[in-house]
Amino acid sequence: MAAPLIDTADPLDCDAVIVGSGAAGLAAALAAASEGQRTLVLEKSRWLGGTTAMSGAGTWIPNNRLMREAGIADSSEETLTYIRGVSPPDWEATEDALWRVLAEQSAPMFDFLERTTPLAFELVRHPDLYAEAPGGKAFGRMVSVKPISRYRLGRLWNRVRPSVKPQFFTYKELVDGVLKDPWRGALKLAPALARRLLLGERAAGNGLTIGLAAGCLKLGVDIRLEAAVERLLCEDDRVVGVEARIGGQIRRIRARKGVVLATGGFDWDPAAMGRHFPGLDLTGAPASNSGDGQRMAAEVGAELAHMDQANIAPATFTQYEGQRHAQPLYETYAPHVILVNRHAERFVSEGSPALGEAVDARGADGQHLHLPAWRIFDSRFASAAKLSMHFASREPGFVRQADTIEALAVEIGLDPARLRATVDRFNGWAAGGVDRDFHRGETVWERHYTGDRALGTVAEPPFHAAPFLYVSLGTKGGPRTDAQCRVLRADRSAIAGLYCAGIAMASPIGTRAVGAGTTIGPCLTFGYVAGRALSERNA
């Protein structure tokens, strides 16, 4: 451990230092400040909100107040049964205590946010990813924020991180209409959008960030941007503060109760990504997600886990901060398209909630089983997939086209006979109405998107192929934590004074999500738990 600190006070010395300003960090700050702790948030970027601000902010909160008021029964016991039943079977031994936290603390966290922030939420008509499983719900656990004015942030009103997603729409509006038919959906909402523009209102991830930060500011939380924490300060095996670069100066800031790492993922750490996600095409996380929390935790003895887990999701590409960047876009569930691997074979239902996990599947040698993968579709899908084709048109050659399946296979380097056989087999299932290989369109989740249109032959030329990009919207590996979000060593002893929350921690919800919104929801819940646990600690 580092040598004892020189006992020199810094004006920023406080009870709680929160590193990072996404959902987890702001929830932790809010919880700590509500318990009377002098709280400081340090964000290394010039922008507030991290990955959260860039997201749609669909949020999975079981047993929430809104679903209860709508007459939808839920309980922590049902939630825990559901998570246990659909998570990877070998995870229960290490993650069950954290699953229990999600089952028991998500609803209290939600009530807490409604009491302490100006946020207002609404139910989103979204099923759990595996609604058929014991404890699953077809509706109720998914919520989104309503629009909120960014002028509530005072001097920070224009410092919320921009997004590649439109932030004038709520998540509910996006999934219920805008993404299904962008132009008609936007036209329908035109009066509301005009009002939001006039009042400075934002929704989705920007809205969630605004509401959380506004609640923090009301409680006296000091939020500093462009404040990069570079290392943790320790005394006698205890974390007692941070060393940060603020305004070009190195500051050594004490935290009497503790430090919460909420720094996000490590998507922009080339060495770590090359080791854990070789061949990744794009990330949807901001460049500030460079693994600072994981690195600093490891430096003081933390055990890192789940470093091969991430929010692997369907996406196209766009530009963000001068770099090629992921734009989330989920269209493979639509008719007249299939997904094939490098062997020209289907390997998953194209509408599966576990699509990302299937794409990222690896063999015993750690090598990918299916990548590179391709979307194969006909002229009907090309005409209907307006957003997908719009983004693809920005990069000539991204979508290949041919008059026959065999010629298309040659274009993309696949075996023509095998691709022909794969398409014919799928077309046979589509004509019969049942996908006997992967049961596409048979789950509650898939029917939510497709109704009776889950299949549809790939038969009308010209035929098209587009890479199915290997994308992370945020890694989910980091230091292991206990049920109080205390960071653990390999021997499971806690590092005193150090907490971690959000996707900086070893998330108990990995690549196999249990619901849409099970990135943001757990970030909020574990941030809330960390802030409360820190407040209860004897300094």
N, C-alpha and C positions, 0 to 999 in steps of 0.2 A: 504494500500500500504506500501511498504518497506520504511524504513527511508532513508533520503537523503544520497547520496554517499559521501564519503570522496573524495575530489577533488584531487585525485592522478592519474597522467597520466600513462597509460600503453603503451608501444611501439606499441601494436597492435590496439590502439584506431584508429577509422576510421570513414568514413561516413556511410557505410552500412555493417552490419554483416548478412551474409546468413548462415543459419543453415541447413546443408545437401548438398550433392553433386550429387544428381540425376538430371534428366532432368529439373525439376522445379527450383532447387537451382542454377544450372549452368546457366540456361537461365536468372534468376533474376540477378545473378552476372554479366553476360555479358551485360545486359541492363543497370545496374547501372554504371558499369565501362565505358561503351560507352558514358555516359553522364558526364563523368569526376569525378565520385565519387570514392574516395579511398575505395576499397571493399575487404572484408575479408570473405572467405568461411571456415567454421568450420565443419569438418566431424568427427564424433566420432569413426568410424571404421578405421581400417588400410587400407581399400580399398576405392577407388574412384568410385562413380557411383550409389551406392544403388541399388534399384530394377530395375532402368533403365538399368544398365550395365548387368543385368541378363536376360533381355528381348530380344525378337526378334526385338524390336524397329520398328515394323510396326506403322506408324504415320498417323493419320487422320487429314488432313489439307484442309479444303474446300477452293475453289476458288484459289488454289495455282498456281504459275507461270507455272509449268510444264503442268498442265491440260489445261490452257489457250493456251499455245503454241501448244498443241496437238489438238486444235480446239474444246475442250470440254467446253461448256458454263456453268458458275456457277456464283453465286452472293451471297452476304451476306443475301439478302432477301430470296432466295431459301433455303439457309442453315438454317435460322431461322425458316422458314415454316416447314422444315423437322424435326428439333429438337423438335419443339412444337408438331408436329403431332404424333411422335413416343415415346415420353417420357411419364412417368406416368402422367395421367391427373391431379392429384392433386398437381403436382410439379410446375406448371407454376406460381402460386402466389408468390412463394419464389425464383424461379430460373430463371425467364425470363430475368432479368438484366444480369445474368452471361451467359445465352445462347446467348444473344445479343453480349456480349464480344467475345465469341467463333466465332460467325458468322462474326463479323467485324474485329477482331484483329488477327485471325489465319494466314491469308495471309500476312499482314504486318510483323508478327513475322517470317514467313518463309523467306521473302525477307531479313529481318534483319540478320537471321542466315547465309544466303548465302553471305552477305556482310562482316560479322565480324568473320566468322570462316572458316576453310578449308574444311568444310563439303560439299559433293556433294550428291545429291539425285536423285532418279529415281522413276517413277510411277510404282505401283504394280497393276496388273490386279485383282482388288478386288472390288466387289460391296459394296455399303452401306448395312448395315444389313437389312434394310427395303427399298430396292431400289424402290419398287413399290409405296411407299408413296409419296404424293406431296412434291416436292423438293428433292427427293432421286436421287442418281446417280448410274448407273451400273458400272461406271469406273471413276477414276480420283482423288478422294479425298484421296486415300491411297498412301503414299510414303514411301520409305525406304532409308537408307543411303548406299552409296557405300563404299567399303573398304578404310581404311585409316591407315597409319602407326602409331603404338603406340610410335615410337621414336620421334614423334612430341612433346611428353610431357616432354622431357628432363629427369630430375631426377625422374619424376613420371611415367616413361615409363612402369614399371612393377607393378604399384600400382592400376590398373583398376580391379575392382571386377571380379573374375572368375564367370562362369555361368554353370548351368546344361545343357544349350543349346549350340550347336556348334556355335562359334563366328567367324569362318572363312567364313561362308556363309552369304550372304545378306538375308534379309527377303524375297525379291523377289525370290531368288534362292530356299529358303526353301519351300515356298508355291507352287512354280511352278514345283518343281520336287523332291527335296531331301526327303520331308516328304511323298510324294506319293510312291516313290520307292527309299529308302535310298541308296542301293548299286549302282544301275544304275546311280542315280543322282550324287553321289559322284564321281563315275568313270568318268562321263562326264565332271565334273569340275576339274578333277585331275591336269591338267596343270595350271589352275588358282590358285588352292590351293597351289601348289608348289611355285608359284611366291609369293603368300601372306605370306607363311611361311618364305621365304627367306627375304622378305622386312619388316617383322613384322606387316603386315596389319591385321586389324580386321574389322569385319562388325557388323551388328545387334546392340545389346545394347552396346557392347564394343566400336564399331565404333562411335556410337552417343556420348557416353561419351568422347571418345578421342577428337573428333572434337569440342565439346562444351568446354572442359577443355583447349584445345589448344588455342581457341579463347580468353578465359579468361586470360590465361597466357600472351598472346601477348598484352593484354590491361593492364597488370600490376596487375591483381587480385592475392592476396595472398591466396593460398590454403593450409590449414593445416589439415593433417590427424591425427587420434588418438587425437582429440580435442573435448571432450564431453561437450556440453553445458548443464548445470544442472539447471539453472534458469534464468529468465529475471530480469533485473534491472530496477526499476521504480523510478520516481520522479514526484510528483504532478500529478498522474494519467497518466503519460506518460512513455512509454518504452524507456529507454535511453541507453540500452546496455545489455550485457549478462555476466553471471558468468560461466566460463568454466574451465575444468580440462585439462591442457595441460602440457605434460612432467612431470606429477606427481604433478604439482602445480596448485592452484586455481588462475585464472586470472579474474580480473574484467575489462571488455573491453567495452568502450563507443562506441556507434554508433550514430554519430551526426544526421544523417537523419532517421535512423530506422533499424529495425531488420526484416528479412524475415524468417519465419519458413517454411522449405521445408524438413522436417524430415521423410517423408514417412508415412506409416500406423502404426497400432498398433498390427500387427499380432503376435508379441512375448510378448505381455502384457497378461499374463494368466487371470488376473481378468477381464479385459475388453473383451477379447475374450470369456470367459465363460459366460459373461453377454449378449453379442451381437451375438455371433455365437456358441451357445452350440452344442457340438458334432462334431465340425470341425475335420476332419481327418488329414489334412496336410495344410501347407502353402508353397507358392512358393517365399515368400519374405525373405530377409536376416535377420539374428537375430538382426541386428542393428535397425530394424523397431520395436521398442518397445514402441511407443506411446509418445515419449518425447515431441513432439510439441503439441499434444493434451493436455497433462498434464500441460505443462508450460502455454499454452494459458488459460486454465481453471483457473489456479492459479491467473491470473491477471484479471479475470472477463469475459472471452469470453464465448459465448454460443456455445455449441457443438451440431452438428446436423448430420443426416445421419449416425449415428454410426452403423446402421444395414446394411449398403451398402458395397459391396466389389466386386472385380473382381472374381466372382464364376465361375470356368471354369473346363472343363474336363481335367483330368490329371491322370497320373500314378505316380509311386514313384521311387525315387532314393536316393542316399546318398549325402549330401552336408555339409561340415564343421562338419563331424562326426555325423550328425543327419539325420533321415528319412525326406525326403524333396520332395515336389511336382515337377514332371516333366510334364509340359503341353503337352497334347496329345489328339487331337480331332479326334476320329475315329467312333463315333456312327452314323455318317451320312452314313456310308458304308452299302451295302446290307447285308442281312442275320443276322442282329442284331437288337434287340429292347431293350428298357429301361423300366423297371417296378419298381413300388414302393413297399412298404412293404405290400401292399394289393394284390400284384401280378398283378397289372393292369398298362397298359400304361397311362401316364399322360401328354405327350407332344410329338411333333414331334422330333424324335431323331436328326434331323439336324437343329433344330430351333436355330436362333441367340439368342433367349431368354432362352436357355437351362439352364443356371446358375440360372436365376431368377425363373424358374419353380422348379428346384431342391431345392432352398432355400425358397420356398413358405411356409408361416406360417399361422396358424389359428388365430382367435381372442384372443386365450389364449397365443399366442406367440410360440406355439409348431409347429414343422415341420409337414407338411401334408403328405410328401411322404418318408422321410428318415427312414431307410436306403433304398437305391435304388440299383438295380442290372442290369447289362448288361446280357442279355440272347442271346446266339448266337450258330450257328451250326458249323459244321466242315469246311464249306467253308470260313466263316469269320475267323476262327482260322488259316487257312492256309494263308489267305491274309494279316491279321493284324500282320505283322512281328515285327514292333516296339513294339506294345502292348504286344504281347506274349513274346518278348525278356525281357522286363522289368518285366513282371509278373513271369517269370521263376526264378527270383532271390529270390522269397519268396514262398517256397513250400506251397501249399494249398490255395494260393490266388485265383487261378482259379479252380473251381470245374467242374467235368465232370461226365456225366451219359449217359446211352444208351437211356433213355426215358425222356420226359419232366417231367413226374410225379416223377420219381426218382430224377431228378435234383432239383425239388421243395423241396423234403424232405431234400436233402443235405443242402439247404440254409434256411430252416425254413419257406417256403411259402406254402400256401394251394395248393395241387397238382391239384385239380379240377379247381380252379380259374386260375392257371397259364396255364393249358392246354387250357382253354377257351380263355384266352388272346392270346396265340400263334395261336390258330386256327382262331380267328377273324382276327388277323393281316395277317396270311397267305392267308386268303380269299381276303382281300384287295390287297395284293401283287399280287395274281394271276390275279386279275382284273385290276391291274395297277393304282388304285386310292385308297389312304388312306382316307377313308371317315370319320375317327375319328379325325385325326390331320393334314391331307393334307400334309403329308411328301413329300418333293421333289418338291413342287409346286412354291416356291418363287425363285426369282433371286439368292438370297444368297445360297440356297440349291442346285439349279441347277449348280451353279458355281463349286461346289465340286463333284457333283454326275453325272451330265449329265442326262442320261436316266436310271441310275442304282440306283435310290434312294430307291427302295424297295428291293424285293428279299426275298423269304420265309425263315423261320427258320425251316427247315424240314429235313436236312440230319444229322444223328447221326455220331459220338457222339455229344451230346449237352453240352454246357458249360455255366457257370455262373461266373461272376466276380463282386466284389463290384464296384459300381460307386462312387468313392471317393468324399467326400464333402470337397472341396478345395477352399481356397482363394489364389489368386495370388497377393493380395494387398488390404487391407481395404481402404474405401473411405470416412470415416467419420472424422470430426474434427471441428474446429471453423468455424462458418459462416463468410463470407466475403462479402463486397460490390463489385461493378464493378471495383474498383481500388485495389482490393485484401486487403483492410484494414480489420483487424479483428474486429468483431462486438460483442457488449454485447447483452443481451437478449432484451434490449429496442431499439436495432438497432443503438445505438450510437457507433462511432468508437473509438477504443483504440488507442490513438495517438502514432505513432512510431512503430506500430506492423502490420505486413503484413503476409499473409500466401498463399502458392501456392502448387499445386500438390495434391497428395493423402493425404497430411497432413491436407488439408482443407476439409470442407463439400463439396464434389464434386457435381457439378450440373449434372454430368453424373454418375448415380449410378450403381447398379447391372445391370440394363437394359441399356446396351451400345447402342449407335446409329450407331457405326461403329467399325470394327476391327481397333485398333489403337486409340480408344477414351479414353485410359488412357494416353499414351505418348503425343498425340497431345494436349489435354488440359493442361497437365503438362507444356509443353513448352510455350503455350500461356499465361497461368496465371503467370508463372514465369517471362516472358517478361513484362507483364502488371505490376506486382508487382515491378520489378526493375525500370521501368520508373516512376511509381507513386511515389515511394520512392524518386527518384531523383528530382522530382518537388516539394517535400515538403519543406517548410521553416523550418529550424532547430530550 
